[in-house]
Amino acid sequence: MAKHQTEEIDGRPRTVVELEPGERVALCRCFKSAKFPFCDGSHKQCQGVGPVIVQAPGEKAQ
């Protein structure tokens, strides 16, 4: 399961997401998600913005 941590660096938030091998997630780019940094579909209210899909290399553990 993806883990994330957000910290402030030089006055700007920085979020780091750790994925398990083979894990796939949708990350928010509209900044409206209640589950930020993960997408919850809120971008549907914003024109021209959608999530970025990320998949970690490797095979998913069984």
Summary of the structure (lengths in Angstrom):
residues: 62
radius of gyration: 13.1
end to end distance: 13.0
largest distance: 40.9
contacts: 136
relative contact order: 0.28
helix: 6%
strand: 37%
